[in-house]
Amino acid sequence: MTKSDDGRDITLRIAQEPAADELLARSPLAALVGMLLDQQVPMEWAFAGPHALAQRMGKDDLDAHEIASYDPEAFTGLFTDKPALHRYPGSMAKRVQQLCQFLVAQYDGEAAAVWSDAATGAELRRRLNALPGFGTQKAQIFLALLGKQFGVRPPGWREAAGPYGEEGSHRSVADITGPESLAEVRAYKQEAKQAAKAAKAAAKGK
């Protein structure tokens, strides 16, 4: 996937580590796993995870068939060995394995098949939403990432991605193109978190 659907070279700056970003750009499965790990940890840590996992498996890429059939205890060990690959390494190891098992069962292990022939943005969102560990928000963010940085743009993709599909926004990992935009996205997330806290406190005070 080093070239986007519209023929452009893909250069990512999400993990802020050249080797990790290079893997994300060429490996559809790595990108999906990074999105799955993007929960309760810094974004760049989550998206560096696929590269670290591949290294621990002695490979230069991730393979859904291999991960799906990996001994669960041994696979968890790959996540929990220090430094751990996630704040919750045990549960995330299980989720990554479940994701790969689903991809093997539904898409013959080809992560890109999730989006390669989606006729509309709405269909792509439904497919992403069906992946283990992908709720509506995660599905919309990944859809926006596909559209904005990978050139995967079925009709209606921005609408299907919701606010994350908006042009010029800095709401999610889909908008990260370097350190400056990473800081902007992080600031937006902090503001959103504070606003949610304030709304919760106001509701309690009523």
C-alpha positions in Angstrom: 0.0 0.0 0.0 3.0 2.4 -0.5 1.0 4.0 -3.3 -2.5 5.3 -2.7 -5.5 4.3 -4.8 -5.0 7.4 -6.9 -1.3 6.6 -7.6 0.4 8.9 -5.1 3.3 7.8 -3.0 2.1 7.4 0.6 4.2 9.0 3.3 2.9 8.8 6.8 4.0 10.8 9.9 1.7 9.2 12.5 4.0 7.1 14.7 6.7 9.8 14.4 9.2 6.9 13.8 10.4 6.4 10.2 10.4 2.6 10.3 7.0 2.4 12.0 5.5 4.9 9.6 6.9 3.1 6.6 5.3 -0.1 7.7 1.9 1.6 8.2 2.2 3.1 4.7 2.8 -0.3 3.0 0.9 -2.7 5.1 -2.9 -2.5 5.3 -2.9 -4.9 8.3 -0.4 -2.8 10.2 -2.6 0.3 9.7 -5.7 -1.6 10.9 -3.8 -2.9 14.0 -2.5 0.6 14.7 -6.1 1.9 14.7 -7.2 -1.0 16.9 -4.4 -0.1 19.5 -5.3 3.6 19.4 -7.2 3.5 22.7 -6.1 4.9 26.1 -2.5 5.4 24.9 -0.8 8.3 23.0 -1.6 8.0 19.3 2.0 7.7 18.2 2.6 4.8 20.7 -0.4 3.0 19.3 0.6 3.3 15.7 4.2 2.3 16.5 2.9 -0.9 17.9 2.5 -2.8 14.6 6.2 -2.3 13.8 7.3 -3.3 17.3 5.1 -6.4 17.1 6.5 -7.4 13.7 10.0 -7.1 15.0 9.2 -9.3 18.0 7.8 -11.9 15.6 11.0 -11.7 13.6 9.2 -10.4 10.5 9.2 -7.2 8.4 5.3 -7.2 8.2 2.3 -8.6 9.9 0.4 -11.6 8.5 -3.2 -12.2 9.5 -3.0 -16.0 9.0 0.1 -16.2 11.3 -1.4 -14.1 14.0 -4.8 -15.8 13.9 -3.2 -19.2 14.5 -0.6 -18.1 17.0 -0.7 -19.7 20.4 -2.7 -17.2 22.4 -0.4 -17.3 25.5 2.7 -16.9 23.4 1.1 -14.0 21.5 0.1 -12.3 24.7 3.8 -12.6 25.7 4.8 -10.6 22.6 2.7 -7.8 24.0 3.6 -8.0 27.6 7.4 -8.4 27.2 9.0 -5.1 28.3 8.6 -2.5 27.1 4.9 -3.5 26.8 3.3 -2.7 23.5 0.2 -1.1 25.1 -1.1 0.1 28.4 -3.3 -3.0 28.5 -1.1 -5.5 26.7 -3.1 -8.6 27.6 -6.5 -7.4 26.4 -5.0 -5.8 23.3 -3.1 -8.9 22.3 -6.5 -10.8 22.5 -8.2 -8.1 20.4 -5.5 -8.1 17.7 -5.8 -11.9 17.4 -9.6 -11.7 17.2 -9.2 -9.1 14.5 -6.9 -11.3 12.5 -9.1 -14.3 12.9 -12.0 -12.3 11.6 -10.0 -11.2 8.6 -9.0 -14.7 7.8 -12.6 -15.9 8.1 -14.2 -13.1 6.1 -11.5 -11.8 3.8 -9.0 -14.6 3.4 -6.6 -12.7 5.6 -6.4 -9.7 3.3 -6.9 -6.5 5.3 -7.1 -4.3 2.2 -10.1 -6.4 1.0 -12.1 -4.7 3.7 -12.1 -1.5 1.6 -10.8 -2.3 -1.9 -14.2 -2.9 -3.4 -16.5 -1.0 -1.2 -19.0 0.8 -3.5 -19.8 3.6 -1.1 -18.6 5.3 2.0 -21.6 4.0 3.9 -20.7 0.4 2.9 -17.1 0.9 3.9 -18.2 2.2 7.3 -20.4 -0.8 7.8 -17.5 -3.1 6.9 -15.2 -1.4 9.3 -17.8 -1.3 12.0 -18.1 -5.1 11.8 -14.4 -5.6 12.6 -13.8 -6.8 16.2 -12.8 -3.9 18.4 -14.1 -1.3 15.9 -17.0 0.8 17.2 -18.7 3.6 15.3 -16.1 6.2 16.2 -13.1 4.0 15.4 -14.6 3.0 12.1 -15.3 6.6 11.2 -11.7 7.7 12.1 -10.2 4.9 10.1 -12.4 5.7 7.2 -11.2 9.3 7.4 -7.6 8.1 7.5 -8.1 5.9 4.4 -9.7 8.8 2.6 -7.3 11.6 3.6 -4.0 9.8 3.6 -4.4 6.6 1.5 -6.6 7.9 -1.3 -9.4 5.4 -0.6 -12.4 7.5 -1.5 -15.6 5.7 -2.4 -18.6 8.0 -3.1 -19.8 9.6 0.2 -16.7 8.8 2.2 -16.5 12.2 3.9 -20.1 12.0 5.0 -19.7 8.4 6.2 -16.6 9.5 8.2 -18.8 12.1 10.0 -16.9 15.0 11.5 -13.6 13.2 11.1 -14.0 13.4 7.3 -14.2 17.2 7.3 -11.5 18.9 5.2 -9.0 20.9 7.2 -10.1 19.4 10.6 -7.7 18.4 13.3 -9.8 15.9 15.2 -8.1 12.6 14.9 -5.1 10.5 13.7 -6.5 10.9 10.1 -5.3 14.5 10.2 -1.7 13.8 11.5 0.9 14.7 8.9 3.8 15.7 11.2 4.7 17.0 14.7 2.6 20.2 14.3 -0.6 18.5 13.3 0.0 15.9 16.0 0.1 18.7 18.5 -3.1 20.3 17.1 -5.0 17.0 17.2 -3.8 16.4 20.8 -5.0 19.9 21.8 -8.4 19.2 20.2 -8.7 15.9 22.1 -7.9 17.7 25.3 -10.4 20.4 24.7 -13.1 17.8 23.9 -12.3 15.9 27.0 -12.5 19.0 29.2 -15.8 20.0 27.5 -17.2 16.5 28.2 -16.1 16.8 31.9 -17.7 20.2 32.2 -21.0 19.0 30.7 -21.0 16.0 33.0 -20.4 18.2 36.0 -23.2 20.6 34.9 -25.6 17.7 34.5 -24.9 16.5 38.0 -25.4 20.0 39.4 -29.0 20.2 38.0 
